[in-house]
Amino acid sequence: MASFEITSHVTQGYMEAQIVPPSRRKPSAIVLRLRHPQCREIQAVTVNGKKLRNFDRVGNTITLKPSKTTLNVRAEF
């Protein structure tokens, strides 16, 4: 079973998500969609402190590789 928590800091220009991937059945990918209340596009993403270059600005989706550890995602708007 997977779990996640999303924390909004839109007044500061970012959102954070903490994702605990499932431990039994590893998915082929994890897709996270973060919708800004003012329809702004994602400008930058970090995962566990490392820049992620491949994300969909228009759809505001972030595709993550499966992981055995918790994923800490920060999206800047």
N, CA, C and O atoms as a Tripos MOL2 file, in Angstrom:
@<TRIPOS>MOLECULE
protein
  308   307    77     0     0
PROTEIN
NO_CHARGES

@<TRIPOS>ATOM
      1 N           0.8340   -1.1770    0.0000 N.3       1 MET1
      2 CA          0.0000    0.0000    0.0000 C.3       1 MET1
      3 C           0.8820    1.2450    0.0000 C.2       1 MET1
      4 O           1.8500    1.3330    0.7550 O.2       1 MET1
      5 N           0.5420    2.1850   -0.8400 N.am      2 ALA2
      6 CA          1.2760    3.4460   -0.9250 C.3       2 ALA2
      7 C           0.5720    4.4910   -0.0740 C.2       2 ALA2
      8 O          -0.6150    4.3720    0.2290 O.2       2 ALA2
      9 N           1.3280    5.5180    0.3090 N.am      3 SER3
     10 CA          0.7200    6.6470    1.0060 C.3       3 SER3
     11 C           1.4100    7.9200    0.5490 C.2       3 SER3
     12 O           2.5360    7.8940    0.0520 O.2       3 SER3
     13 N           0.7100    9.0360    0.7270 N.am      4 PHE4
     14 CA          1.2940   10.3050    0.3370 C.3       4 PHE4
     15 C           0.6970   11.4320    1.1630 C.2       4 PHE4
     16 O          -0.3890   11.3080    1.7290 O.2       4 PHE4
     17 N           1.4310   12.5290    1.2150 N.am      5 GLU5
     18 CA          0.9700   13.7410    1.8880 C.3       5 GLU5
     19 C           1.4450   14.9260    1.0590 C.2       5 GLU5
     20 O           2.6180   15.0040    0.6940 O.2       5 GLU5
     21 N           0.5430   15.8390    0.7660 N.am      6 ILE6
     22 CA          0.8810   17.0330   -0.0020 C.3       6 ILE6
     23 C           0.6890   18.2440    0.8970 C.2       6 ILE6
     24 O          -0.3480   18.3950    1.5430 O.2       6 ILE6
     25 N           1.7000   19.1060    0.9320 N.am      7 THR7
     26 CA          1.6390   20.3230    1.7280 C.3       7 THR7
     27 C           1.7600   21.5090    0.7900 C.2       7 THR7
     28 O           2.6940   21.5970   -0.0070 O.2       7 THR7
     29 N           0.8040   22.4170    0.8960 N.am      8 SER8
     30 CA          0.7810   23.5830    0.0220 C.3       8 SER8
     31 C           1.4490   24.7810    0.6880 C.2       8 SER8
     32 O           1.1470   25.1310    1.8300 O.2       8 SER8
     33 N           2.3520   25.3920   -0.0480 N.am      9 HIS9
     34 CA          3.0050   26.6400    0.3520 C.3       9 HIS9
     35 C           2.8900   27.6050   -0.8290 C.2       9 HIS9
     36 O           3.8560   28.2810   -1.1830 O.2       9 HIS9
     37 N           1.6960   27.6640   -1.4380 N.am     10 VAL10
     38 CA          1.5360   28.4450   -2.6680 C.3      10 VAL10
     39 C           1.8160   29.9290   -2.4580 C.2      10 VAL10
     40 O           2.2350   30.6090   -3.3950 O.2      10 VAL10
     41 N           1.5970   30.4400   -1.2690 N.am     11 THR11
     42 CA          1.9040   31.8610   -1.0370 C.3      11 THR11
     43 C           3.4050   32.1100   -1.0950 C.2      11 THR11
     44 O           3.8420   33.2300   -1.3610 O.2      11 THR11
     45 N           4.2020   31.0600   -0.8450 N.am     12 GLN12
     46 CA          5.6610   31.1590   -0.9810 C.3      12 GLN12
     47 C           6.1400   30.6350   -2.3330 C.2      12 GLN12
     48 O           7.3360   30.6800   -2.6200 O.2      12 GLN12
     49 N           5.2190   30.1380   -3.1700 N.am     13 GLY13
     50 CA          5.5670   29.7230   -4.5210 C.3      13 GLY13
     51 C           5.9370   28.2690   -4.7160 C.2      13 GLY13
     52 O           6.5520   27.9280   -5.7260 O.2      13 GLY13
     53 N           5.5770   27.3850   -3.7670 N.am     14 TYR14
     54 CA          5.9050   25.9740   -3.9520 C.3      14 TYR14
     55 C           4.9180   25.0610   -3.2340 C.2      14 TYR14
     56 O           4.1510   25.4940   -2.3740 O.2      14 TYR14
     57 N           4.9590   23.7700   -3.6160 N.am     15 MET15
     58 CA          4.2180   22.7030   -2.9530 C.3      15 MET15
     59 C           5.2030   21.5710   -2.6830 C.2      15 MET15
     60 O           6.1730   21.3820   -3.4170 O.2      15 MET15
     61 N           4.9360   20.8290   -1.6220 N.am     16 GLU16
     62 CA          5.7710   19.6770   -1.2880 C.3      16 GLU16
     63 C           4.8990   18.4400   -1.1810 C.2      16 GLU16
     64 O           3.7440   18.5090   -0.7620 O.2      16 GLU16
     65 N           5.4620   17.3210   -1.5630 N.am     17 ALA17
     66 CA          4.7660   16.0390   -1.4400 C.3      17 ALA17
     67 C           5.7370   15.0140   -0.8760 C.2      17 ALA17
     68 O           6.9110   14.9730   -1.2450 O.2      17 ALA17
     69 N           5.2270   14.1980    0.0140 N.am     18 GLN18
     70 CA          6.0030   13.0790    0.5420 C.3      18 GLN18
     71 C           5.2590   11.8100    0.1410 C.2      18 GLN18
     72 O           4.0970   11.6160    0.4960 O.2      18 GLN18
     73 N           5.9480   10.9540   -0.6030 N.am     19 ILE19
     74 CA          5.3260    9.7440   -1.1370 C.3      19 ILE19
     75 C           6.0640    8.5300   -0.5960 C.2      19 ILE19
     76 O           7.2840    8.4190   -0.7200 O.2      19 ILE19
     77 N           5.3040    7.6240    0.0040 N.am     20 VAL20
     78 CA          5.8520    6.3440    0.4470 C.3      20 VAL20
     79 C           5.3400    5.3020   -0.5460 C.2      20 VAL20
     80 O           4.1670    4.9280   -0.5060 O.2      20 VAL20
     81 N           6.2210    4.8320   -1.4410 N.am     21 PRO21
     82 CA          5.7900    3.8840   -2.4840 C.3      21 PRO21
     83 C           5.3650    2.5430   -1.8770 C.2      21 PRO21
     84 O           5.7690    2.2000   -0.7660 O.2      21 PRO21
     85 N           4.5540    1.7960   -2.6120 N.am     22 PRO22
     86 CA          4.1610    0.4760   -2.1170 C.3      22 PRO22
     87 C           5.3790   -0.4390   -2.0240 C.2      22 PRO22
     88 O           6.2780   -0.3790   -2.8630 O.2      22 PRO22
     89 N           5.3970   -1.2720   -1.0120 N.am     23 SER23
     90 CA          6.5500   -2.1530   -0.8260 C.3      23 SER23
     91 C           6.3540   -3.5200   -1.4790 C.2      23 SER23
     92 O           7.3340   -4.1990   -1.7840 O.2      23 SER23
     93 N           5.1260   -3.9260   -1.6930 N.am     24 ARG24
     94 CA          4.8790   -5.2480   -2.2530 C.3      24 ARG24
     95 C           4.8850   -5.2560   -3.7720 C.2      24 ARG24
     96 O           5.6830   -5.9610   -4.3910 O.2      24 ARG24
     97 N           4.0100   -4.4860   -4.3650 N.am     25 ARG25
     98 CA          3.8770   -4.4710   -5.8250 C.3      25 ARG25
     99 C           4.4280   -3.1530   -6.3460 C.2      25 ARG25
    100 O           3.7810   -2.1090   -6.2560 O.2      25 ARG25
    101 N           5.6090   -3.2230   -6.8800 N.am     26 LYS26
    102 CA          6.2830   -2.0370   -7.3830 C.3      26 LYS26
    103 C           5.6320   -1.5600   -8.6850 C.2      26 LYS26
    104 O           5.5550   -2.3250   -9.6460 O.2      26 LYS26
    105 N           5.1620   -0.3070   -8.7300 N.am     27 PRO27
    106 CA          4.5450    0.1980   -9.9640 C.3      27 PRO27
    107 C           5.6050    0.4970  -11.0220 C.2      27 PRO27
    108 O           6.7870    0.6290  -10.7020 O.2      27 PRO27
    109 N           5.1870    0.6010  -12.2650 N.am     28 SER28
    110 CA          6.1380    0.9360  -13.3290 C.3      28 SER28
    111 C           6.5400    2.4060  -13.2480 C.2      28 SER28
    112 O           7.6360    2.7780  -13.6680 O.2      28 SER28
    113 N           5.6440    3.2450  -12.7050 N.am     29 ALA29
    114 CA          5.9360    4.6690  -12.5070 C.3      29 ALA29
    115 C           4.9550    5.2260  -11.4820 C.2      29 ALA29
    116 O           3.8870    4.6600  -11.2480 O.2      29 ALA29
    117 N           5.3380    6.3380  -10.8820 N.am     30 ILE30
    118 CA          4.4580    7.0660   -9.9720 C.3      30 ILE30
    119 C           4.2330    8.4350  -10.6030 C.2      30 ILE30
    120 O           5.1900    9.1640  -10.8680 O.2      30 ILE30
    121 N           2.9730    8.7850  -10.8440 N.am     31 VAL31
    122 CA          2.6520   10.0650  -11.4680 C.3      31 VAL31
    123 C           1.9580   10.9530  -10.4350 C.2      31 VAL31
    124 O           0.9320   10.5860   -9.8610 O.2      31 VAL31
    125 N           2.5390   12.1160  -10.2200 N.am     32 LEU32
    126 CA          2.0300   13.0850   -9.2500 C.3      32 LEU32
    127 C           1.5560   14.3150  -10.0060 C.2      32 LEU32
    128 O           2.3020   14.8910  -10.7990 O.2      32 LEU32
    129 N           0.3210   14.7150   -9.7590 N.am     33 ARG33
    130 CA         -0.1940   15.9260  -10.3840 C.3      33 ARG33
    131 C          -0.4720   16.9410   -9.2870 C.2      33 ARG33
    132 O          -1.2210   16.6720   -8.3480 O.2      33 ARG33
    133 N           0.1440   18.1180   -9.4190 N.am     34 LEU34
    134 CA         -0.0370   19.1930   -8.4520 C.3      34 LEU34
    135 C          -0.7050   20.3650   -9.1470 C.2      34 LEU34
    136 O          -0.1150   20.9830  -10.0340 O.2      34 LEU34
    137 N          -1.9150   20.6680   -8.7560 N.am     35 ARG35
    138 CA         -2.6720   21.7480   -9.3850 C.3      35 ARG35
    139 C          -2.5850   23.0070   -8.5330 C.2      35 ARG35
    140 O          -2.9930   23.0160   -7.3710 O.2      35 ARG35
    141 N          -2.0550   24.0530   -9.1180 N.am     36 HIS36
    142 CA         -1.9530   25.3450   -8.4380 C.3      36 HIS36
    143 C          -3.3190   26.0250   -8.4840 C.2      36 HIS36
    144 O          -3.9700   25.9960   -9.5280 O.2      36 HIS36
    145 N          -3.7790   26.6390   -7.3860 N.am     37 PRO37
    146 CA         -5.1070   27.2580   -7.3780 C.3      37 PRO37
    147 C          -5.2670   28.4110   -8.3750 C.2      37 PRO37
    148 O          -6.3880   28.7600   -8.7450 O.2      37 PRO37
    149 N          -4.1520   29.0010   -8.8100 N.am     38 GLN38
    150 CA         -4.2100   30.0830   -9.7980 C.3      38 GLN38
    151 C          -3.7280   29.6050  -11.1700 C.2      38 GLN38
    152 O          -3.3450   30.4160  -12.0140 O.2      38 GLN38
    153 N          -3.7490   28.2990  -11.3870 N.am     39 CYS39
    154 CA         -3.3940   27.6540  -12.6630 C.3      39 CYS39
    155 C          -1.9780   27.9740  -13.1360 C.2      39 CYS39
    156 O          -1.7380   28.0280  -14.3420 O.2      39 CYS39
    157 N          -1.0460   28.1850  -12.2300 N.am     40 ARG40
    158 CA          0.3470   28.4190  -12.6200 C.3      40 ARG40
    159 C           1.0110   27.0970  -12.9780 C.2      40 ARG40
    160 O           0.6240   26.0370  -12.4850 O.2      40 ARG40
    161 N           2.0130   27.1780  -13.8410 N.am     41 GLU41
    162 CA          2.7530   25.9960  -14.2700 C.3      41 GLU41
    163 C           3.9390   25.7390  -13.3410 C.2      41 GLU41
    164 O           4.4930   26.6640  -12.7470 O.2      41 GLU41
    165 N           4.3110   24.4790  -13.2330 N.am     42 ILE42
    166 CA          5.5030   24.1100  -12.4750 C.3      42 ILE42
    167 C           6.7270   24.6390  -13.2110 C.2      42 ILE42
    168 O           6.8390   24.4810  -14.4260 O.2      42 ILE42
    169 N           7.6330   25.2580  -12.4850 N.am     43 GLN43
    170 CA          8.8580   25.8070  -13.0580 C.3      43 GLN43
    171 C          10.0880   24.9460  -12.7630 C.2      43 GLN43
    172 O          11.0070   24.8680  -13.5780 O.2      43 GLN43
    173 N          10.1010   24.3010  -11.5930 N.am     44 ALA44
    174 CA         11.2540   23.4780  -11.1990 C.3      44 ALA44
    175 C          10.7850   22.4100  -10.2180 C.2      44 ALA44
    176 O           9.8320   22.6070   -9.4640 O.2      44 ALA44
    177 N          11.4900   21.2560  -10.2480 N.am     45 VAL45
    178 CA         11.1490   20.1410   -9.3630 C.3      45 VAL45
    179 C          12.4250   19.5690   -8.7680 C.2      45 VAL45
    180 O          13.4280   19.4130   -9.4640 O.2      45 VAL45
    181 N          12.3850   19.2580   -7.4800 N.am     46 THR46
    182 CA         13.4610   18.4940   -6.8490 C.3      46 THR46
    183 C          12.8440   17.2640   -6.1950 C.2      46 THR46
    184 O          11.7360   17.3090   -5.6620 O.2      46 THR46
    185 N          13.5970   16.1570   -6.2510 N.am     47 VAL47
    186 CA         13.1850   14.9100   -5.6150 C.3      47 VAL47
    187 C          14.3290   14.4760   -4.7120 C.2      47 VAL47
    188 O          15.4390   14.2130   -5.1760 O.2      47 VAL47
    189 N          14.0490   14.4060   -3.4350 N.am     48 ASN48
    190 CA         15.0720   14.0810   -2.4300 C.3      48 ASN48
    191 C          16.2970   14.9780   -2.5770 C.2      48 ASN48
    192 O          17.4350   14.5280   -2.4430 O.2      48 ASN48
    193 N          16.0420   16.2590   -2.8550 N.am     49 GLY49
    194 CA         17.1060   17.2550   -2.9420 C.3      49 GLY49
    195 C          17.8130   17.3460   -4.2850 C.2      49 GLY49
    196 O          18.6770   18.2050   -4.4610 O.2      49 GLY49
    197 N          17.4710   16.4820   -5.2400 N.am     50 LYS50
    198 CA         18.1190   16.5000   -6.5570 C.3      50 LYS50
    199 C          17.1570   17.0410   -7.6010 C.2      50 LYS50
    200 O          15.9690   16.7170   -7.5920 O.2      50 LYS50
    201 N          17.6840   17.8780   -8.5110 N.am     51 LYS51
    202 CA         16.8470   18.4510   -9.5670 C.3      51 LYS51
    203 C          16.3240   17.3670  -10.4900 C.2      51 LYS51
    204 O          17.0490   16.4550  -10.8870 O.2      51 LYS51
    205 N          15.0420   17.4900  -10.8220 N.am     52 LEU52
    206 CA         14.4170   16.6130  -11.8020 C.3      52 LEU52
    207 C          14.1260   17.4610  -13.0230 C.2      52 LEU52
    208 O          13.4180   18.4650  -12.9350 O.2      52 LEU52
    209 N          14.6580   17.0700  -14.1410 N.am     53 ARG53
    210 CA         14.5130   17.8830  -15.3530 C.3      53 ARG53
    211 C          13.3170   17.4780  -16.2010 C.2      53 ARG53
    212 O          12.8150   18.2830  -16.9850 O.2      53 ARG53
    213 N          12.8590   16.2540  -16.0550 N.am     54 ASN54
    214 CA         11.7950   15.7500  -16.9060 C.3      54 ASN54
    215 C          10.4610   15.7770  -16.1610 C.2      54 ASN54
    216 O          10.1590   14.8770  -15.3770 O.2      54 ASN54
    217 N           9.6680   16.8200  -16.4150 N.am     55 PHE55
    218 CA          8.3170   16.9160  -15.8710 C.3      55 PHE55
    219 C           7.4640   17.6810  -16.8650 C.2      55 PHE55
    220 O           7.9860   18.3580  -17.7500 O.2      55 PHE55
    221 N           6.1610   17.5730  -16.7200 N.am     56 ASP56
    222 CA          5.2250   18.1930  -17.6540 C.3      56 ASP56
    223 C           4.7210   19.5130  -17.0640 C.2      56 ASP56
    224 O           3.8820   19.5200  -16.1630 O.2      56 ASP56
    225 N           5.2400   20.6200  -17.5790 N.am     57 ARG57
    226 CA          4.8560   21.9530  -17.0800 C.3      57 ARG57
    227 C           3.3840   22.2520  -17.3440 C.2      57 ARG57
    228 O           2.6830   22.7730  -16.4760 O.2      57 ARG57
    229 N           2.9250   21.9210  -18.5410 N.am     58 VAL58
    230 CA          1.5530   22.2620  -18.9440 C.3      58 VAL58
    231 C           0.5350   21.4350  -18.1450 C.2      58 VAL58
    232 O          -0.4520   21.9770  -17.6460 O.2      58 VAL58
    233 N           0.7720   20.1500  -18.0270 N.am     59 GLY59
    234 CA         -0.1430   19.2740  -17.2950 C.3      59 GLY59
    235 C           0.0990   19.2490  -15.8020 C.2      59 GLY59
    236 O          -0.6610   18.6320  -15.0550 O.2      59 GLY59
    237 N           1.1730   19.9280  -15.3550 N.am     60 ASN60
    238 CA          1.5510   19.9500  -13.9360 C.3      60 ASN60
    239 C           1.6960   18.5480  -13.3550 C.2      60 ASN60
    240 O           1.2860   18.2870  -12.2240 O.2      60 ASN60
    241 N           2.2870   17.6460  -14.1490 N.am     61 THR61
    242 CA          2.5130   16.2880  -13.6780 C.3      61 THR61
    243 C           4.0060   15.9970  -13.5720 C.2      61 THR61
    244 O           4.8250   16.4950  -14.3430 O.2      61 THR61
    245 N           4.3140   15.1800  -12.5960 N.am     62 ILE62
    246 CA          5.6910   14.7650  -12.3340 C.3      62 ILE62
    247 C           5.6810   13.2450  -12.3430 C.2      62 ILE62
    248 O           4.9800   12.6220  -11.5470 O.2      62 ILE62
    249 N           6.4580   12.6450  -13.2420 N.am     63 THR63
    250 CA          6.5410   11.1980  -13.3230 C.3      63 THR63
    251 C           7.8180   10.7520  -12.6340 C.2      63 THR63
    252 O           8.9200   11.1740  -12.9840 O.2      63 THR63
    253 N           7.6420    9.8910  -11.6490 N.am     64 LEU64
    254 CA          8.7650    9.4410  -10.8200 C.3      64 LEU64
    255 C           9.0400    7.9680  -11.0550 C.2      64 LEU64
    256 O           8.1260    7.1830  -11.3060 O.2      64 LEU64
    257 N          10.3120    7.6030  -10.9700 N.am     65 LYS65
    258 CA         10.6960    6.1990  -11.0510 C.3      65 LYS65
    259 C          10.3340    5.5320   -9.7250 C.2      65 LYS65
    260 O          10.3840    6.1660   -8.6710 O.2      65 LYS65
    261 N           9.9720    4.2650   -9.7830 N.am     66 PRO66
    262 CA          9.6700    3.5480   -8.5440 C.3      66 PRO66
    263 C          10.8670    3.5590   -7.6050 C.2      66 PRO66
    264 O          12.0160    3.5660   -8.0470 O.2      66 PRO66
    265 N          10.5920    3.5590   -6.3360 N.am     67 SER67
    266 CA         11.6490    3.6290   -5.3390 C.3      67 SER67
    267 C          11.2700    2.7640   -4.1520 C.2      67 SER67
    268 O          10.0900    2.5210   -3.9000 O.2      67 SER67
    269 N          12.2630    2.3090   -3.4350 N.am     68 LYS68
    270 CA         12.0150    1.5640   -2.2020 C.3      68 LYS68
    271 C          11.9850    2.4970   -1.0040 C.2      68 LYS68
    272 O          11.5780    2.1030    0.0900 O.2      68 LYS68
    273 N          12.4210    3.7460   -1.2150 N.am     69 THR69
    274 CA         12.4760    4.7110   -0.1240 C.3      69 THR69
    275 C          11.4480    5.8210   -0.3380 C.2      69 THR69
    276 O          10.8840    5.9630   -1.4230 O.2      69 THR69
    277 N          11.2200    6.5880    0.6980 N.am     70 THR70
    278 CA         10.2950    7.7120    0.6320 C.3      70 THR70
    279 C          10.8040    8.7580   -0.3430 C.2      70 THR70
    280 O          11.9960    9.0630   -0.3730 O.2      70 THR70
    281 N           9.8890    9.3110   -1.1460 N.am     71 LEU71
    282 CA         10.2330   10.3480   -2.1140 C.3      71 LEU71
    283 C           9.7370   11.6860   -1.5860 C.2      71 LEU71
    284 O           8.5480   11.8510   -1.3130 O.2      71 LEU71
    285 N          10.6460   12.6350   -1.4440 N.am     72 ASN72
    286 CA         10.3020   13.9810   -1.0180 C.3      72 ASN72
    287 C          10.3890   14.8890   -2.2370 C.2      72 ASN72
    288 O          11.4730   15.1420   -2.7620 O.2      72 ASN72
    289 N           9.2380   15.3730   -2.6760 N.am     73 VAL73
    290 CA          9.1440   16.1440   -3.9100 C.3      73 VAL73
    291 C           8.8180   17.5890   -3.5710 C.2      73 VAL73
    292 O           7.9580   17.8680   -2.7350 O.2      73 VAL73
    293 N           9.5220   18.5110   -4.2360 N.am     74 ARG74
    294 CA          9.2270   19.9380   -4.1000 C.3      74 ARG74
    295 C           9.0500   20.5150   -5.4980 C.2      74 ARG74
    296 O           9.9340   20.4050   -6.3470 O.2      74 ARG74
    297 N           7.8980   21.1300   -5.7220 N.am     75 ALA75
    298 CA          7.5990   21.7470   -7.0160 C.3      75 ALA75
    299 C           7.4980   23.2440   -6.8250 C.2      75 ALA75
    300 O           6.7320   23.7270   -5.9910 O.2      75 ALA75
    301 N           8.2850   23.9800   -7.6110 N.am     76 GLU76
    302 CA          8.2780   25.4430   -7.5670 C.3      76 GLU76
    303 C           7.3750   25.9510   -8.6840 C.2      76 GLU76
    304 O           7.4220   25.4500   -9.8080 O.2      76 GLU76
    305 N           6.5570   26.9430   -8.3710 N.am     77 PHE77
    306 CA          5.6250   27.5060   -9.3500 C.3      77 PHE77
    307 C           6.0170   28.9150   -9.7280 C.2      77 PHE77
    308 O           5.3430   29.5450  -10.5430 O.2      77 PHE77
@<TRIPOS>BOND
     1     1     2 1
     2     2     3 1
     3     3     4 2
     4     3     5 am
     5     5     6 1
     6     6     7 1
     7     7     8 2
     8     7     9 am
     9     9    10 1
    10    10    11 1
    11    11    12 2
    12    11    13 am
    13    13    14 1
    14    14    15 1
    15    15    16 2
    16    15    17 am
    17    17    18 1
    18    18    19 1
    19    19    20 2
    20    19    21 am
    21    21    22 1
    22    22    23 1
    23    23    24 2
    24    23    25 am
    25    25    26 1
    26    26    27 1
    27    27    28 2
    28    27    29 am
    29    29    30 1
    30    30    31 1
    31    31    32 2
    32    31    33 am
    33    33    34 1
    34    34    35 1
    35    35    36 2
    36    35    37 am
    37    37    38 1
    38    38    39 1
    39    39    40 2
    40    39    41 am
    41    41    42 1
    42    42    43 1
    43    43    44 2
    44    43    45 am
    45    45    46 1
    46    46    47 1
    47    47    48 2
    48    47    49 am
    49    49    50 1
    50    50    51 1
    51    51    52 2
    52    51    53 am
    53    53    54 1
    54    54    55 1
    55    55    56 2
    56    55    57 am
    57    57    58 1
    58    58    59 1
    59    59    60 2
    60    59    61 am
    61    61    62 1
    62    62    63 1
    63    63    64 2
    64    63    65 am
    65    65    66 1
    66    66    67 1
    67    67    68 2
    68    67    69 am
    69    69    70 1
    70    70    71 1
    71    71    72 2
    72    71    73 am
    73    73    74 1
    74    74    75 1
    75    75    76 2
    76    75    77 am
    77    77    78 1
    78    78    79 1
    79    79    80 2
    80    79    81 am
    81    81    82 1
    82    82    83 1
    83    83    84 2
    84    83    85 am
    85    85    86 1
    86    86    87 1
    87    87    88 2
    88    87    89 am
    89    89    90 1
    90    90    91 1
    91    91    92 2
    92    91    93 am
    93    93    94 1
    94    94    95 1
    95    95    96 2
    96    95    97 am
    97    97    98 1
    98    98    99 1
    99    99   100 2
   100    99   101 am
   101   101   102 1
   102   102   103 1
   103   103   104 2
   104   103   105 am
   105   105   106 1
   106   106   107 1
   107   107   108 2
   108   107   109 am
   109   109   110 1
   110   110   111 1
   111   111   112 2
   112   111   113 am
   113   113   114 1
   114   114   115 1
   115   115   116 2
   116   115   117 am
   117   117   118 1
   118   118   119 1
   119   119   120 2
   120   119   121 am
   121   121   122 1
   122   122   123 1
   123   123   124 2
   124   123   125 am
   125   125   126 1
   126   126   127 1
   127   127   128 2
   128   127   129 am
   129   129   130 1
   130   130   131 1
   131   131   132 2
   132   131   133 am
   133   133   134 1
   134   134   135 1
   135   135   136 2
   136   135   137 am
   137   137   138 1
   138   138   139 1
   139   139   140 2
   140   139   141 am
   141   141   142 1
   142   142   143 1
   143   143   144 2
   144   143   145 am
   145   145   146 1
   146   146   147 1
   147   147   148 2
   148   147   149 am
   149   149   150 1
   150   150   151 1
   151   151   152 2
   152   151   153 am
   153   153   154 1
   154   154   155 1
   155   155   156 2
   156   155   157 am
   157   157   158 1
   158   158   159 1
   159   159   160 2
   160   159   161 am
   161   161   162 1
   162   162   163 1
   163   163   164 2
   164   163   165 am
   165   165   166 1
   166   166   167 1
   167   167   168 2
   168   167   169 am
   169   169   170 1
   170   170   171 1
   171   171   172 2
   172   171   173 am
   173   173   174 1
   174   174   175 1
   175   175   176 2
   176   175   177 am
   177   177   178 1
   178   178   179 1
   179   179   180 2
   180   179   181 am
   181   181   182 1
   182   182   183 1
   183   183   184 2
   184   183   185 am
   185   185   186 1
   186   186   187 1
   187   187   188 2
   188   187   189 am
   189   189   190 1
   190   190   191 1
   191   191   192 2
   192   191   193 am
   193   193   194 1
   194   194   195 1
   195   195   196 2
   196   195   197 am
   197   197   198 1
   198   198   199 1
   199   199   200 2
   200   199   201 am
   201   201   202 1
   202   202   203 1
   203   203   204 2
   204   203   205 am
   205   205   206 1
   206   206   207 1
   207   207   208 2
   208   207   209 am
   209   209   210 1
   210   210   211 1
   211   211   212 2
   212   211   213 am
   213   213   214 1
   214   214   215 1
   215   215   216 2
   216   215   217 am
   217   217   218 1
   218   218   219 1
   219   219   220 2
   220   219   221 am
   221   221   222 1
   222   222   223 1
   223   223   224 2
   224   223   225 am
   225   225   226 1
   226   226   227 1
   227   227   228 2
   228   227   229 am
   229   229   230 1
   230   230   231 1
   231   231   232 2
   232   231   233 am
   233   233   234 1
   234   234   235 1
   235   235   236 2
   236   235   237 am
   237   237   238 1
   238   238   239 1
   239   239   240 2
   240   239   241 am
   241   241   242 1
   242   242   243 1
   243   243   244 2
   244   243   245 am
   245   245   246 1
   246   246   247 1
   247   247   248 2
   248   247   249 am
   249   249   250 1
   250   250   251 1
   251   251   252 2
   252   251   253 am
   253   253   254 1
   254   254   255 1
   255   255   256 2
   256   255   257 am
   257   257   258 1
   258   258   259 1
   259   259   260 2
   260   259   261 am
   261   261   262 1
   262   262   263 1
   263   263   264 2
   264   263   265 am
   265   265   266 1
   266   266   267 1
   267   267   268 2
   268   267   269 am
   269   269   270 1
   270   270   271 1
   271   271   272 2
   272   271   273 am
   273   273   274 1
   274   274   275 1
   275   275   276 2
   276   275   277 am
   277   277   278 1
   278   278   279 1
   279   279   280 2
   280   279   281 am
   281   281   282 1
   282   282   283 1
   283   283   284 2
   284   283   285 am
   285   285   286 1
   286   286   287 1
   287   287   288 2
   288   287   289 am
   289   289   290 1
   290   290   291 1
   291   291   292 2
   292   291   293 am
   293   293   294 1
   294   294   295 1
   295   295   296 2
   296   295   297 am
   297   297   298 1
   298   298   299 1
   299   299   300 2
   300   299   301 am
   301   301   302 1
   302   302   303 1
   303   303   304 2
   304   303   305 am
   305   305   306 1
   306   306   307 1
   307   307   308 2
@<TRIPOS>SUBSTRUCTURE
     1 MET1         2 RESIDUE 1 A MET
     2 ALA2         6 RESIDUE 1 A ALA
     3 SER3        10 RESIDUE 1 A SER
     4 PHE4        14 RESIDUE 1 A PHE
     5 GLU5        18 RESIDUE 1 A GLU
     6 ILE6        22 RESIDUE 1 A ILE
     7 THR7        26 RESIDUE 1 A THR
     8 SER8        30 RESIDUE 1 A SER
     9 HIS9        34 RESIDUE 1 A HIS
    10 VAL10       38 RESIDUE 1 A VAL
    11 THR11       42 RESIDUE 1 A THR
    12 GLN12       46 RESIDUE 1 A GLN
    13 GLY13       50 RESIDUE 1 A GLY
    14 TYR14       54 RESIDUE 1 A TYR
    15 MET15       58 RESIDUE 1 A MET
    16 GLU16       62 RESIDUE 1 A GLU
    17 ALA17       66 RESIDUE 1 A ALA
    18 GLN18       70 RESIDUE 1 A GLN
    19 ILE19       74 RESIDUE 1 A ILE
    20 VAL20       78 RESIDUE 1 A VAL
    21 PRO21       82 RESIDUE 1 A PRO
    22 PRO22       86 RESIDUE 1 A PRO
    23 SER23       90 RESIDUE 1 A SER
    24 ARG24       94 RESIDUE 1 A ARG
    25 ARG25       98 RESIDUE 1 A ARG
    26 LYS26      102 RESIDUE 1 A LYS
    27 PRO27      106 RESIDUE 1 A PRO
    28 SER28      110 RESIDUE 1 A SER
    29 ALA29      114 RESIDUE 1 A ALA
    30 ILE30      118 RESIDUE 1 A ILE
    31 VAL31      122 RESIDUE 1 A VAL
    32 LEU32      126 RESIDUE 1 A LEU
    33 ARG33      130 RESIDUE 1 A ARG
    34 LEU34      134 RESIDUE 1 A LEU
    35 ARG35      138 RESIDUE 1 A ARG
    36 HIS36      142 RESIDUE 1 A HIS
    37 PRO37      146 RESIDUE 1 A PRO
    38 GLN38      150 RESIDUE 1 A GLN
    39 CYS39      154 RESIDUE 1 A CYS
    40 ARG40      158 RESIDUE 1 A ARG
    41 GLU41      162 RESIDUE 1 A GLU
    42 ILE42      166 RESIDUE 1 A ILE
    43 GLN43      170 RESIDUE 1 A GLN
    44 ALA44      174 RESIDUE 1 A ALA
    45 VAL45      178 RESIDUE 1 A VAL
    46 THR46      182 RESIDUE 1 A THR
    47 VAL47      186 RESIDUE 1 A VAL
    48 ASN48      190 RESIDUE 1 A ASN
    49 GLY49      194 RESIDUE 1 A GLY
    50 LYS50      198 RESIDUE 1 A LYS
    51 LYS51      202 RESIDUE 1 A LYS
    52 LEU52      206 RESIDUE 1 A LEU
    53 ARG53      210 RESIDUE 1 A ARG
    54 ASN54      214 RESIDUE 1 A ASN
    55 PHE55      218 RESIDUE 1 A PHE
    56 ASP56      222 RESIDUE 1 A ASP
    57 ARG57      226 RESIDUE 1 A ARG
    58 VAL58      230 RESIDUE 1 A VAL
    59 GLY59      234 RESIDUE 1 A GLY
    60 ASN60      238 RESIDUE 1 A ASN
    61 THR61      242 RESIDUE 1 A THR
    62 ILE62      246 RESIDUE 1 A ILE
    63 THR63      250 RESIDUE 1 A THR
    64 LEU64      254 RESIDUE 1 A LEU
    65 LYS65      258 RESIDUE 1 A LYS
    66 PRO66      262 RESIDUE 1 A PRO
    67 SER67      266 RESIDUE 1 A SER
    68 LYS68      270 RESIDUE 1 A LYS
    69 THR69      274 RESIDUE 1 A THR
    70 THR70      278 RESIDUE 1 A THR
    71 LEU71      282 RESIDUE 1 A LEU
    72 ASN72      286 RESIDUE 1 A ASN
    73 VAL73      290 RESIDUE 1 A VAL
    74 ARG74      294 RESIDUE 1 A ARG
    75 ALA75      298 RESIDUE 1 A ALA
    76 GLU76      302 RESIDUE 1 A GLU
    77 PHE77      306 RESIDUE 1 A PHE
